Amino acid sequence: MGVKDFLSNLLGKAKETATIAMDKAEDLAEKASAEIKETAAELKEKAEVGYEKAKDWSAEAIEEAKETATELKSKAEVGIEKAKEWSAEAIDEVKETASEISTKASTMADSAIEKAKEMGSEVVQETKEFAAKTSETVGNITSEITEKGKELLSDKKDDSKPV
């Protein structure tokens, strides 16, 4: 009965360890997801601010170009192009960063799940090996006790014979 309790406790601990590892993997995934959302929101906000600044600057440049001459108008158009390119690059960077973070979070979660599976498998294997050794040891002890008992009984029979 002690072995059964031991094995039950051992398997319970293995299950508990696997559950803890899965919980940690879920927590990591949730944290990574929150960080992705936060980073994406920050980058989007920065892109919007940058776009608004570029838009404002473009409007001023266009107004100056209208007032001063063809040369200033040409410079304003160049400024508008740069602002568009910068905005497009900023948006591309936001998408790329969000994708990288998502990939890293997914990889971390997969790794944590795999480690939890490996740990559980190792505990089960070790438990099986321990159970087999325990069963063998108990069998050997039982055989020895049986043999000793037979010897003792045969010795008593010999003592009860008349001399």
Secondary structure, DSSP 8 states (H G I E B T S, - for coil): -HHHHHHHHHHHHHHHHHHHHHHHHHHHHHHHHHHHHHHHHHHHHHHHHHHHHHHHHHHHHHHHHHHH-HHHHHHHHHHHHHHHHHHHHHHHHHHHHHHHHHHHHHHHHHHHHHHHHHHHHHHHHHHHHHHHHHHHHHHHHHHHHHHHHHHHHHHHHHHTS--
